[in-house]
Amino acid sequence: MSEARAKKPFRMPHMFVLITAIVIIAMILTWIIPAGTYERVTNAAGIKVVLADKFKYIPNTPVYPWEIPSYIIKGCLAQASLIIMTIVVGGAFHVLLKTGSVQALIAVIVKKFGGMESIFIPALMLVCALIATTQSVTIFIAFTPIIILMVRAMGFDSIVGAAIPLLGGAIGFSTGTLNVSSTILAQSIAELPAYSGIGYRFFSLFVFWFVTSIWLVRYARSVRQNPQFSPMYDLDLADTKSMENNELDNHVLDTRKILNLLALVVALSILVYGCINWKWGTNDISIVFLWLAIVSGLIGGFAPTDIALLFIAGGQKLLATALVIGLSRSISMVITAGKIIDPIVHGLVSVMTVMPASIRGMAMFWANILVNVPIVSASGQAGAVMPIFAPLADMVGITRQTAVLAYHFGDGFCNYILPWSSALMGNLAVANIPYDRWMRFMWKLFIVWVILGSVLVAVAQMMHYGPF
């Protein structure tokens, strides 16, 4: 057995151990950090917000070791729809791949665009960024398997395939151009007009996209020139789904495969339209892919029993990774149960008030990054920090619009290094990329994002980014 094949079975157990360790650390923090709470009220818009001047310490509510299994189960239940969606997407794509339709399409794309990564990668990232201006990045879980197959055939690794939708989506969501659950909510709490200041946020989107595209294109070229440069080299080598160009030559686009590709296009089009216009969630996405599995199997000439067996086989491959999503959710549940989130926010505010005026905008961004560690929900973080940071911005000479921008950057970009982020773990699950391998690629880029975000927030502070 090769070294690569020997390592592969340990990928998911390693992930379970990592996240379980983080759950235990979160439990220990509930014993160490004093518990506290802000008083919360429901405003005229029906949004529950904190009262900035109503913080108090309360008796500790530590989480005990024997409670951890119950929080793991609660985490899985809380993420049940995302877990089901991940398994269904895995089953549907397994059926689709067995028809050979995707492989035939990739063969055509590679022949025409295989050497044009400087155009292909930035263009696809921009599409993902624009979609994510209104959608959660979890929507790309459905697209990631196809993109990975495509870039693997072009000579890149699976990290490039996962990074295109993840990083593109991160940029679109985190710059807060149009998203209702973050932008509108944060601006309403800060008493700003809806979507005000959109010009600078779109400018920020394109700045992040430009820099990130250059970074990813350079990484992709390095991997193609030297495959061992990739953190996924041994695992990709052992992956039976990887396709070499000579394998792709065996796939020809016949009538059945063309019809299957049309079914895929229709399914993805319905998915995007439904998410944008009908506010679909993960349950609706699962239904679309369940239909895709049935339709593509029938078009491919499979018997109903064969479709069912292929679907089950595809779902089984993602069962462990889907459970990691539920396990990740238990981390934030433990921290919430220990009531240590509000004291963390309160401590950060106290530090910010004594910082030099010139860096307070950047400090607000950094503070939001730290707050996002326990609160990965955009709406949850808005309700926790904006009632505090909006009046704080007034006191320290920062516009409220700058405070909203700092919240966006801090809330969004941090989610792509946190192993309890659903957006990250869901996409890594279908990509079959271990978290530690992703971080070997991602940590330097995250530092670049922090520096870039700091500069953009500092510029916003200097130009008194309005309207207020």
C-alpha positions, 0 to 999 in steps of 0.5 A: 500500500502506498503512503498516500493510500495509507494516509487517506483513511485517517482524514476524517478521524483527524477532523473529528479529533480536532473539532472535539478538542476545540469543544473541550477548549470552549468548555474550559473557557466557560470555567475561566472567563467570568460570565456576563450579559447585556440587557436586550430589548426588541426594537421597533423593527422587531430586532433583538438588540443589546443595550450598550450601557446595560452590562452586568456580570452574573454567576458563572454557568460553566459547561461540564464534561458530561454535558458535551455529548448532549451539545454534540447531539444538539449541534447536529440537530441544529444543522440537520438541514445542512447535514441532509443537504450535504449528503443529498448533494453527494448522492446526486453528483455520484449518480451524475458522474456515473453517467459520464456527462460531467467528464465529457463536458470537462474534456471540452472545457479543458481542451479550449481553456486549459491554459487560460487560468489567468482568465478562467479563475478570476472570472469564475471567482467574480461570478461567485462573488456577485452571487454571494452579495445576496446569498450565503456561501453555503449555496456553493456546496452544490457547485464545488464538486464540478469545479473541483473536477474541472480544475483537477483536469486542468492540472491544479489541485482540489484546493483551487477547485474549493477556493474558487467558490469559497473565496469568491463567495467570501468576498461577495458576502463579507464586503456587505454590498446587498445582503439582507441578513447582514447589511440591512440588519446592521444598518437598521440597528445603526439607524442608517438608510438601507443600502447606504454607502453601497458605492464604497462597499462595491469598491471594496469587493473589487479590491478584495477580488483583484488581490485574491484572484492574483493570489489564487492564480499564482498558487494554481500555476505553482501547483501545476508546475510542481504538484508536490507544492500542494498541501493536498498532493498525497491525498489528491494522488490517492483520490480515485475521482481524479482524472488525467487528460488522457482519461477525459479523451475517452468521454464523448458528448453524446445525446444522453450526456448532453441531456444530462448536462441540460438537466444539471443547468436547469437544476442549478438555474432553478436553485439560484433563482429560488434562493434569490427570489423565493428565499429558498433554504437548504431543504429546498436545495436538497429537493432540487438535487434529489430530483436531479439524481432521479432525472439524470439517472433515468436519462443515463439509462439506469434502472431505479434500483441502480439509481438508488444504489448509486445515490446511497454510495455517493451519500455514504462518502460524505456522511462523516464529513456531514457529521463534522458540520453538526459537531462544529455547531456544538462549539458555539452552543457551548460558548453560548451556554457558558454566557461568555460572549457578552463579556468578551464584547464588553472587554473589547469595547473597553480596550478600544476606548483607550486606543489612539484615534487614528487606528480606532477604525481598524481596531473596530475591525480587529475587534469584530474578528475576535467577536466572530470567533464565538459568533459566526452568524452574521445576524447574531453578530450584528445584534451583539455588536452594532448596538454597542459599536454604533454609539461608540463610533460617535464617541470616538469620532468614527462614522457609523457607516465605517462601523458597519463596514468594520462589522462586515469585514470582521464578521465575514472573512474570519469564517474561512479559517474557523472550523465551526463555520458552516460555510467553510466546513460544508464546502470542505466536506464536499471537496473532501479537503481536511481542515488542516490542509486547507489552513496550510493554504489559507493562513497567509491569504487570511493575513493579506485579507486582514491587512487589506481590510485594515487599509480599507477601513482606515481609508473609510475613517479618513474620508468620513465614510457617510452618510453619518 
